[in-house]
Amino acid sequence: MTPRTRPPSCICPNCNGFASAAITLGGRDRHGHLRTITAYCPACHGTGTTRRSTAWEGARA
């Protein structure tokens, strides 16, 4: 018997799976390191995936 597998998760349509990005602030600190900040996708909160929904959008009960 084969092991049960989880269904594949949906990729976030807003970030296309690339949930975080390092953005340079320009310049370097006194140690010579490049100053960066990390920006996360606001839709998936940095996970890169979305939940599968059983209800259709716009469907009425």
FENBEL-V347484 format. One record per pair of residues at least 4 apart in sequence whose C-alpha atoms are under 7 Angstrom apart, sorted by the first residue. I is the first residue (numbers start at 1). J is the second residue. Records with the same first field share a line. If there is no record, write none. Layout:
I->J + J
//
This chain:
9->49 + 50
10->49 + 50 + 51 + 52
11->16 + 17 + 48 + 49 + 50
12->16 + 17 + 44 + 48 + 49 + 50
14->43
15->19 + 41 + 48
17->48 + 49
18->48
19->40 + 41 + 46 + 47 + 48
20->38 + 39 + 40 + 41 + 46
21->38 + 39 + 40
22->36 + 37 + 38 + 39
23->36 + 37 + 38
24->35 + 36 + 37
25->35 + 36
26->35
27->34 + 35
28->32 + 33 + 34 + 35
29->33 + 34 + 35
40->45 + 46
41->45 + 46
44->48 + 49 + 50
//
